[in-house]
Amino acid sequence: MLDPFLILTPLLLLAIVALLGFVGCDKLFDVNPITQLPGIGPSETVVQVGPAGTNELSATLNGLQGGELIVVTVQWKISVAGPQMPAFTPNIFAPVADAYNWQGMNIQVFSAFNPVGNAQLTVTVKLVQNSTVTWNLCLSAYGNVDPNTPTYSPLTSPLNYVGSSPQTAPINLGGSGGDVLYAVGFAADSNGTFPGANNVLSPATGFTAAFLAVTNPLVEQISGFEPIAAQVTNANPDPNAKGFIFAMGIKVAPSS
């Protein structure tokens, strides 16, 4: 007599295959889920890592509706002196602040609005020369952002910080709880080697890691309406590790 389980197994497999075909494997096993943030609404982040000796990286945001604020953070190091501004495709991004020089590397944040009706956005960044270190492209999208004043109060930790928990001064999030604090943290060995042995950064209390597959750099975010200091914690026990964090407010669109 056949075991009833053996009879049901093919039927169960067929049901699973049908389910995968209906919703898509990427939805069941999504390593980069869209996050719902109070006020701002849906957000999505992708971090793309480039090896030393390369000068071009691309990352794609999916599931967009058009009109989102796109935040791009690029970290790189090249040997040429003079202007080092990376080039973007599409050519829509403007700097949020000047580049920060940390451990001999450049870290700079840019932003732009996704074109109306655009459901997918691929951003390519190209350096003027090959990066001499591992470098990163951090790409984030935020919906329901104020089109007139999308970002404010960019702050960083001290560039010479040594230790495991770099943090900024508190940033006063405006509004009634709808604004978001965006932050991206980095860590390096005591001699400045990036990323070195610093493979795991953790978000501060209350913050959410925006992309789980890469933790140095670590993109984190939190929604609120009070002064909040951005911070990350380095799991490396080296007391002389180097750390850096950038943070800014993202303003929710005014109520209609």
N, C-alpha and C positions, 0 to 999 in steps of 0.2 A: 504494500500500500504506500502510495506517495505521501510524503510529508506535505501538509497544506502550505507550509511556508515556501517550499520549493515551487509550488504552483503559483503562489502570489508574487514571488520575487521578480519574474519577468514583467509582470504587470506594474509593479512598483517602479522598476527601472524605466519603463515606458512613460510613466507619469512624470518622473523626475526629468527625463529628457525633454518631454513636452513643455514642462515648466521652464526649463532653461531656455528653450527656444522662444517661449512667449515673452519672458521678461528680460532675457539676456544675461549671460554669465557675469558681465561687468556689474550688473545691478545686485546680484546675489553675493558676489565676492568683491565689493567695491572697496578698494584701499584708500580712496579719496572721496568720501561721502560729502555731499553738500550740507553745510551747517546752517541751521536756522538761528539767527541772532535777533534778540528783541529789538524792534524798531527798524534796524537796518534790513532785516530779512535774510534771504539766502546768501551764503558766501561760499567760495570755493578757492582752494589753494593748491598749487603744484610747485614742487621744487625740483629743478633739474641740475645735476652735478656734472661738471666738465673736468676731465683730467688735465693735468699740466701738459703744455705743449699743444693745446688747441685754442682757437679764438672764436668759435661760434657755438651757440646753444639755442635750442628751441624748446618751448613748452606750450601746451595747449589746454585751454579751459573749455569744458563742454557744458551743456545744459544751461546756457545763458539765455536771457530774454532780450538783451539789448539795453543800453543805457546804464549798465553797471560801472562803478568806479573800478578801474584796474590799477592795482599797486604793484610795482616792479622793484625788487631790491636785487642789485648785482654786486657781487664781491669778486675782485680779481686782482692780479698783480702782473705788470709788464715792466720790462727793463728800460723802455724808451722814456725820455724826459719830455716835458711839455704837455700839451692838451691830450687827455686820455679818454675823453667822453666816448662811451660805446655808441654804436649806431643801432637803431631799432627798425625792425620791420613788423608791423606797419610803423611808419614814421609819425606817430601821434603823441609820443611821451615827452613830458617836460620834467626837469628835476624838482623834487620837493625841497631839497636842500643841497648845498655843495657836497662834494665827495668828502668822506672822512678817511683819513690816512691812519690805519690801525695795523700795527705789526708789519709795516712796509707794504700793506695791501690797500686797495681802494674799496670802500663800501659806499654805495650811493643808492638813493631811493627816488623813483620816478612815478608819475601817475598820468592817467588819461581816462576818458570815458569811452566805453565800448560803443561802437556805432549802433544807432537805433535799429532794432530788428535783427541784430547779428547774434545767432545762437551758438556760435563757436568762434573762439579767437585763438589763433596761434601767434605767439610772439617770438621773434628771433632776435637775439642780441649778438653783435659782432664787435670784437675788440680790434683796436688798431694794430695789435701784435699778439702773438700767442701768449697766453697766461703762463707764468713760470711756476704757478702753484695750482693746486686743485681750486676750482672756482665754481660759483653757483649763481643760478638764476631762480629767484623766488617770485612767483606770479600769483596774485590774489585778485579775486573779484568780489565786490560788495554791491548789493542792490539797495535801492531806496536811499541814495545818498544825495545830500544837498548839492545841486548843480553849481551853485554860486560860490560856496565856501566848503569844498569837499573835505579838506584836511586842515589841521591846525596844530600848533604847539609841538613841533618836532624837537625831541630831546634825545640825548645819548648819555650813557655812563661815561666817566672819565676815560680818556684814551689810554692813560697809563695804569688803569686798574689792574691789580694783581689779586687773585683769589678765585673762589668758586661761585660767587653769586653777584655778578654785575647787575646794577639797577640804575634806573633814571630817577630824577626827582619826580614827585607826584605831578600828574597831568590832570587838570581840572576838566572833566568831561561835562559838556554843557547839556542843555535840554532837560528832559524829564525821564531819562533812563534809556533813551534810544541810541545815543552815540556809542561808538566802538573805539576801544584802544587797540591799535595795531602795533605789534612789536616783533622784532627779529633779533635773535641773539647769536653770538659766535664765541668760540673758545679755541685757544691755541696752547701749545706746550710752553713751558717757562722760557724757552729760547725763541719763541715766536713761530715755531713750525705749525702750520695749519693743514688739516685739523689735528695732526699728531695723534696722541692717545686720547683725545677728547671727543669720543664718539657719541656720548649720550648727554644731552641737555634736557632738563625737565622744566615745564612751565611753572610760573609762580602760582600760589594759591588763588583759585578762582579763575585763572586763565585756562584756555583750551588750546592744546596744540593743534594747529590748522592742517598739518600734513605729517602723518605718523611715520612715513617711510624714511624720512631724513630728519635727524635730530641735531645736526650741527652743520649748517645753521638751523635754528629752531624758530619757526614762525608761530606766534601765539596771539590770542585775541581775547578780549573780554568786553562785555556790554555793561554800561553803568551810567551814573550821573554824579559821581563824587570824585574827589582827587584820588587817583590811583597811580602807584609807582610800578613801572614795568620791571620785571626781574626774571632771570633764568638761573638755574642751578646746575653746575657741572658735576657729574658723578665721578670724575677723575680725582683721586685722593691727593694729587700733587698740590701742595699749598701755594706754589708759585706759578700755577697756571695763569694764563692771560684770558681776560674776558671782555666782551663788548656787547652792548645792546642799544638798539635804536627803537624809539617809540614815537607815536603821534596819534592824535585824535582823528576820527572819521565822523563827520557830522551827518546825522540823519536828515532826510528831506523834511521840510516843514509840512505840518498837517494842512490838508486842503480845506 
